[in-house]
């Protein structure tokens, strides 16, 4: 399941300027991709004894270096793609994970809500966001929560204005209690146990610990000895995995487990209390099971983004293409009509991919795709 690190379109995959930095297809069948044997490099002809004796040591021929093996890419999945286009004209959009999925513009103000198979423009919420953004000369950073009773909005601006963490009710934004005043930062990271989940800094000071909390402060998890920003992902069974962006230690709550994955963590794809996948900043892909991390060897040139289904299916983005690894370890490419940059797993039956101009989903829209109006 993917946390926030929200899904961004390819045109804005990283955190945008001025914003704080930041997660069912059936199992595949078939044989795993084979590898091609390394090429044979012929040694140079042997030098004569006289030439060898007169040659300086630095000129002595060295043993040939074998080239690395070439990995065959995964086969393209047979049959129709499991994905449907659900949003068109989707330049620079974000799909927010949470109890309710919201879609909005990066550096914009228009907000839509995912309602089953439909995508609904929320006009009253959009008007409230536009009004607040205009007042503070800013834009929407996130909208998260459970529609319609519990919706939270963050607007980042250059001028003083309403708190950056607000609730939306009765058509307007309101300060979200203590969370709206006196916190160093508030960032939506998804859902845990059906409730919206946030990561906050206890006070606006760099030497204070981070804590996770929902607005009712359950759970509250002090996190000591970490550097910002945090990388976070909750699993479907209520387990929270997290790491800071410079550490190689993956942590788990509850249980307090810690696993060294060897490099700083870029992204986490949580499966369950015992299994998670980790993508490191040096593009290594690891599987964490209990308290052990094992390096995976995917048949991909590189891995750019990941997420995982509760059944253990792993999704990976590589060079704008989407790939799926079954729980048994079989990889295949899933064809799409355009390249994608991010993947979000909501459930085994609900997977999202975000491209440069389209958003894809494994649940078909009830009618024609939504055309985003800016």
C-alpha positions as CSV (number, residue, x, y, z in Angstrom):
1,X,0.0,0.0,0.0
2,X,1.4,3.4,-0.9
3,X,1.6,6.3,1.5
4,X,1.9,9.9,0.7
5,X,4.7,10.3,-1.3
6,X,1.5,11.0,-3.4
7,X,1.2,9.8,-6.9
8,X,2.5,12.5,-9.3
9,X,2.3,12.6,-13.0
10,X,5.5,12.1,-14.9
11,X,5.9,15.9,-15.4
12,X,6.2,16.4,-11.6
13,X,7.5,13.3,-10.0
14,X,9.5,15.0,-7.3
15,X,8.3,17.4,-4.6
16,X,7.5,20.8,-6.3
17,X,9.3,24.0,-5.4
18,X,8.2,25.5,-2.1
19,X,6.4,22.4,-0.9
20,X,7.8,20.1,1.9
21,X,9.3,16.9,0.6
22,X,7.6,13.8,0.9
23,X,1.9,4.6,-2.2
24,X,-6.9,-6.5,-8.4
25,X,-4.8,-7.9,-11.0
26,X,-4.6,-11.7,-10.9
27,X,-1.3,-13.4,-10.2
28,X,0.8,-14.0,-13.3
29,X,1.7,-17.4,-14.6
30,X,4.6,-18.6,-16.7
31,X,8.3,-19.3,-16.4
32,X,10.6,-16.6,-15.0
33,X,12.6,-14.7,-17.6
34,X,15.9,-16.4,-18.5
35,X,19.3,-14.9,-18.6
36,X,21.6,-14.8,-21.6
37,X,25.0,-16.3,-21.0
38,X,27.9,-13.8,-20.8
39,X,29.8,-13.4,-24.0
40,X,33.1,-15.2,-24.4
41,X,36.1,-12.9,-24.5
42,X,39.1,-14.4,-26.3
43,X,42.5,-13.8,-24.6
44,X,45.1,-11.9,-26.5
45,X,47.8,-13.9,-28.2
46,X,50.7,-14.9,-26.0
47,X,53.8,-12.6,-26.2
48,X,57.2,-14.0,-27.0
49,X,59.6,-14.7,-24.3
50,X,62.0,-12.0,-25.5
51,X,59.2,-9.4,-25.8
52,X,58.0,-10.3,-22.3
53,X,61.4,-9.9,-20.8
54,X,62.0,-6.5,-22.3
55,X,58.5,-5.1,-21.7
56,X,58.0,-2.9,-18.6
57,X,55.8,-4.2,-15.8
58,X,53.1,-1.8,-16.6
59,X,52.8,-3.1,-20.1
60,X,52.3,-6.7,-19.2
61,X,49.0,-8.0,-20.5
62,X,46.2,-8.2,-17.9
63,X,43.6,-11.0,-17.8
64,X,40.5,-10.1,-19.9
65,X,37.5,-8.7,-17.9
66,X,34.2,-10.6,-18.6
67,X,31.3,-8.4,-19.5
68,X,28.2,-8.6,-17.2
69,X,25.4,-10.9,-18.3
70,X,22.5,-9.4,-20.2
71,X,19.1,-9.9,-18.6
72,X,16.1,-10.6,-20.9
73,X,13.2,-8.3,-20.1
74,X,10.0,-9.8,-18.8
75,X,7.5,-10.9,-21.4
76,X,4.4,-8.7,-22.2
77,X,1.3,-10.1,-20.5
78,X,-1.1,-11.8,-22.8
79,X,-4.7,-10.7,-23.3
80,X,-6.1,-7.2,-22.7
81,X,-4.6,-4.9,-20.2
82,X,-6.3,-4.9,-16.8
83,X,-6.1,-1.1,-16.8
84,X,-8.7,1.4,-18.0
85,X,-8.2,5.2,-18.6
86,X,-10.2,7.0,-15.9
87,X,-8.8,10.6,-16.3
88,X,-7.7,12.3,-19.5
89,X,-5.9,15.7,-19.8
90,X,-4.3,14.7,-16.6
91,X,-1.2,16.9,-16.6
92,X,0.4,17.5,-13.2
93,X,-2.2,15.7,-11.1
94,X,-1.8,14.0,-7.7
95,X,-3.8,10.9,-6.5
96,X,-3.9,11.0,-2.7
97,X,-4.0,7.8,-0.7
98,X,-6.3,7.6,2.3
99,X,-9.6,6.3,3.5
100,X,-11.1,8.3,0.6
101,X,-8.9,8.9,-2.5
102,X,-8.8,12.5,-3.7
103,X,-7.4,13.8,-7.0
104,X,-6.1,17.4,-7.3
105,X,-3.7,19.5,-9.2
106,X,-0.2,20.1,-8.0
107,X,0.2,23.8,-7.4
108,X,-3.5,24.1,-8.1
109,X,-6.9,24.2,-6.4
110,X,-9.4,21.9,-8.2
111,X,-10.3,18.8,-6.2
112,X,-12.1,15.6,-7.2
113,X,-13.1,12.6,-5.1
114,X,-13.1,8.9,-5.9
115,X,-16.6,7.5,-5.2
116,X,-16.5,3.8,-6.1
117,X,-15.9,3.5,-9.8
118,X,-16.7,7.2,-10.4
119,X,-14.6,10.4,-10.1
120,X,-16.7,13.3,-8.8
121,X,-15.6,17.0,-8.9
122,X,-16.2,18.4,-5.4
123,X,-17.3,21.9,-6.2
124,X,-17.8,23.2,-2.7
125,X,-14.4,21.9,-1.5
126,X,-12.8,23.4,-4.6
127,X,-14.4,26.8,-4.0
128,X,-13.1,26.8,-0.3
129,X,-9.6,25.8,-1.4
130,X,-9.6,28.5,-4.1
131,X,-10.7,31.2,-1.6
132,X,-8.0,30.2,0.9
133,X,-5.3,29.8,-1.7
134,X,-6.0,33.3,-3.1
135,X,-5.8,34.8,0.4
136,X,-2.4,33.4,1.2
137,X,-1.0,33.4,-2.4
138,X,-0.6,29.7,-2.4
139,X,-1.9,26.4,-3.5
140,X,-3.1,23.0,-2.3
141,X,-0.5,20.7,-0.7
142,X,-2.8,17.9,0.2
143,X,-6.4,16.9,0.9
144,X,-7.0,13.7,2.9
145,X,-9.6,12.1,5.1
146,X,-12.9,10.2,5.0
147,X,-15.6,11.9,3.0
148,X,-17.9,13.6,4.0
149,X,-17.4,13.7,7.7
150,X,-13.7,14.0,8.2
151,X,-11.7,15.9,5.5
152,X,-8.4,17.7,6.1
153,X,-6.8,20.2,3.9
154,X,-3.3,21.8,3.8
155,X,-2.7,25.0,1.8
156,X,0.9,26.3,1.5
157,X,1.2,30.0,0.8
158,X,3.6,32.9,0.9
159,X,1.4,35.3,2.9
160,X,-0.1,34.8,6.4
161,X,-3.5,33.2,6.4
162,X,-5.5,30.3,7.7
163,X,-3.6,27.4,9.4
164,X,-1.8,25.1,6.9
165,X,-3.8,22.2,8.4
166,X,-7.5,22.7,8.4
167,X,-10.8,20.8,8.4
168,X,-13.4,21.2,5.7
169,X,-17.0,21.3,6.9
170,X,-20.2,23.3,6.0
171,X,-18.5,24.5,2.9
172,X,-15.6,26.2,4.6
173,X,-12.1,25.6,6.0
174,X,-11.6,25.7,9.8
175,X,-8.5,25.4,12.0
176,X,-8.0,21.8,12.9
177,X,-7.8,22.3,16.7
178,X,-4.4,21.8,18.2
179,X,-3.1,20.3,15.0
180,X,-3.8,23.6,13.3
181,X,-1.6,25.7,15.5
182,X,1.8,25.0,17.0
183,X,3.0,22.1,14.8
184,X,6.1,22.2,12.8
185,X,4.6,20.3,9.9
186,X,1.7,18.1,9.0
187,X,1.7,15.7,6.1
188,X,-0.9,13.1,5.0
189,X,0.6,9.7,4.6
190,X,-2.4,7.5,3.9
191,X,-4.7,5.4,6.0
192,X,-4.3,3.1,9.0
193,X,-7.2,1.0,10.3
194,X,-9.6,2.9,8.1
195,X,-8.6,6.3,9.6
196,X,-6.6,9.1,7.9
197,X,-3.0,9.0,9.1
198,X,-0.6,11.9,9.3
199,X,3.1,12.5,10.2
200,X,3.7,15.6,12.3
201,X,6.6,17.3,14.0
202,X,5.8,17.8,17.7
203,X,7.0,21.3,17.7
204,X,8.4,23.6,15.0
205,X,12.0,22.7,15.9
206,X,14.4,20.4,14.1
207,X,15.5,18.8,17.3
208,X,12.1,17.4,18.2
209,X,11.0,13.8,17.4
210,X,8.4,13.1,14.8
211,X,5.2,11.3,15.7
212,X,2.5,9.6,13.7
213,X,-1.1,10.3,14.7
214,X,-4.6,10.5,13.5
215,X,-6.5,13.6,14.6
216,X,-7.8,11.8,17.7
217,X,-4.1,11.0,18.5
218,X,-4.5,7.3,18.1
219,X,-1.9,6.0,17.5
220,X,0.8,8.3,18.7
221,X,4.2,6.9,18.0
222,X,7.3,8.8,19.1
223,X,10.2,8.3,16.6
224,X,13.6,9.1,17.9
225,X,16.9,9.6,16.2
226,X,15.6,10.2,12.6
227,X,16.3,12.7,9.9
228,X,13.6,14.4,7.9
229,X,11.8,13.6,5.7
230,X,10.3,10.3,6.7
231,X,9.4,7.6,4.3
232,X,6.2,5.9,5.4
233,X,3.9,3.1,4.3
234,X,1.0,1.4,6.1
235,X,-0.1,-2.1,5.2
236,X,-3.6,-3.4,4.9
237,X,-3.4,-5.3,8.1
238,X,-2.6,-2.2,10.2
239,X,1.2,-2.4,10.3
240,X,3.2,0.8,9.8
241,X,6.7,0.7,8.2
242,X,8.9,3.8,8.2
243,X,12.4,5.0,7.7
244,X,14.1,8.4,7.4
245,X,15.5,9.3,4.0
246,X,19.2,9.1,5.0
247,X,19.1,5.9,7.1
248,X,19.3,2.3,6.1
249,X,17.1,1.2,9.0
250,X,13.6,0.1,8.2
251,X,11.3,0.2,11.3
252,X,8.0,-1.4,12.0
253,X,5.1,-0.6,14.3
254,X,3.7,-2.3,16.3
255,X,6.4,-4.6,17.5
256,X,9.4,-2.2,17.3
257,X,11.2,-4.3,14.6
258,X,14.2,-2.9,12.9
259,X,15.9,-4.2,9.7
260,X,19.1,-2.9,8.1
261,X,18.5,-2.8,4.3
262,X,22.0,-1.6,3.5
263,X,21.3,1.7,1.8
264,X,19.1,4.8,2.5
265,X,15.4,4.1,1.9
266,X,13.6,5.8,-1.1
267,X,10.2,4.0,-1.0
268,X,8.4,1.3,1.0
269,X,5.7,-1.1,-0.3
270,X,4.2,-2.7,2.8
271,X,2.4,-6.0,2.3
272,X,1.7,-7.2,5.9
273,X,3.1,-7.4,9.4
274,X,5.8,-9.8,8.2
275,X,6.5,-8.7,4.6
276,X,7.5,-5.5,2.8
277,X,9.4,-4.4,-0.2
278,X,12.0,-1.6,-0.1
279,X,13.5,0.5,-2.9
280,X,16.7,2.2,-1.9
281,X,18.1,5.5,-3.3
282,X,20.8,3.5,-5.2
283,X,17.9,1.6,-7.0
284,X,18.3,-1.7,-5.2
285,X,15.1,-3.7,-4.6
286,X,14.8,-5.8,-1.4
287,X,12.3,-8.0,0.1
288,X,12.0,-7.8,3.9
289,X,10.5,-10.8,5.7
290,X,10.3,-10.7,9.5
291,X,13.7,-9.3,10.6
292,X,15.7,-10.2,7.4
293,X,16.3,-8.3,4.2
294,X,17.2,-10.1,1.0
295,X,18.4,-8.4,-2.3
296,X,16.1,-9.1,-5.2
297,X,17.3,-9.4,-8.8
298,X,14.4,-8.1,-11.0
299,X,14.8,-8.6,-14.7
300,X,14.7,-4.8,-15.2
301,X,17.4,-2.3,-16.1
302,X,16.4,-0.2,-13.1
303,X,13.5,0.3,-10.7
304,X,12.0,3.8,-10.4
305,X,8.9,3.2,-8.2
306,X,7.1,0.4,-6.4
307,X,3.9,-0.6,-4.6
308,X,2.5,-3.9,-3.4
309,X,-0.9,-5.6,-3.1
310,X,-2.0,-7.3,0.2
311,X,-1.7,-10.7,-1.6
312,X,2.0,-10.1,-2.2
313,X,1.9,-9.0,-5.9
314,X,4.6,-6.4,-6.5
315,X,4.2,-3.5,-9.0
316,X,7.3,-1.7,-10.3
317,X,7.9,1.2,-12.7
318,X,11.0,1.0,-14.9
319,X,11.8,3.5,-17.7
320,X,8.1,4.6,-17.8
321,X,6.9,1.0,-18.2
322,X,4.8,-0.9,-15.7
323,X,5.7,-4.4,-14.5
324,X,4.0,-6.9,-12.2
325,X,5.6,-9.7,-10.1
326,X,3.3,-12.4,-8.9
327,X,3.6,-13.8,-5.3
328,X,5.4,-16.8,-6.8
329,X,8.0,-14.6,-8.4
330,X,7.0,-14.4,-12.1
331,X,7.6,-11.0,-13.7
332,X,5.6,-9.6,-16.7
333,X,5.1,-6.3,-18.4
334,X,1.6,-4.8,-18.4
335,X,0.9,-2.9,-21.6
336,X,-0.4,0.6,-21.5
337,X,-1.1,3.3,-24.1
338,X,1.4,5.7,-22.6
339,X,4.3,5.7,-20.2
340,X,3.7,6.0,-16.4
341,X,5.7,7.4,-13.5
342,X,4.0,6.2,-10.3
343,X,1.8,3.4,-9.0
344,X,-0.7,3.3,-6.1
345,X,-2.2,0.2,-4.7
346,X,-5.5,0.7,-2.8
347,X,-6.5,-3.0,-2.7
348,X,-5.9,-6.2,-4.6
349,X,-8.7,-5.1,-7.0
350,X,-7.8,-1.4,-7.2
351,X,-4.5,-0.4,-8.6
352,X,-3.7,3.1,-10.1
353,X,-1.0,4.2,-12.5
354,X,-0.3,7.8,-13.4
355,X,1.1,8.9,-16.7
356,X,2.0,12.2,-18.4
357,X,-1.6,12.9,-19.7
358,X,-3.7,9.9,-18.4
359,X,-4.5,8.2,-15.2
360,X,-5.1,4.4,-15.4
361,X,-7.0,2.2,-12.9
362,X,-7.9,-1.5,-12.8
363,X,-11.6,-0.5,-12.0
364,X,-13.3,0.7,-15.1
365,X,-15.2,4.0,-15.1
366,X,-19.0,3.8,-15.3
367,X,-18.9,5.9,-18.5
368,X,-16.3,7.8,-20.5
369,X,-13.1,8.8,-18.7
370,X,-13.2,12.1,-16.8
371,X,-11.5,15.0,-18.7
372,X,-9.7,17.2,-16.2
373,X,-10.6,20.9,-16.6
374,X,-7.9,23.3,-15.3
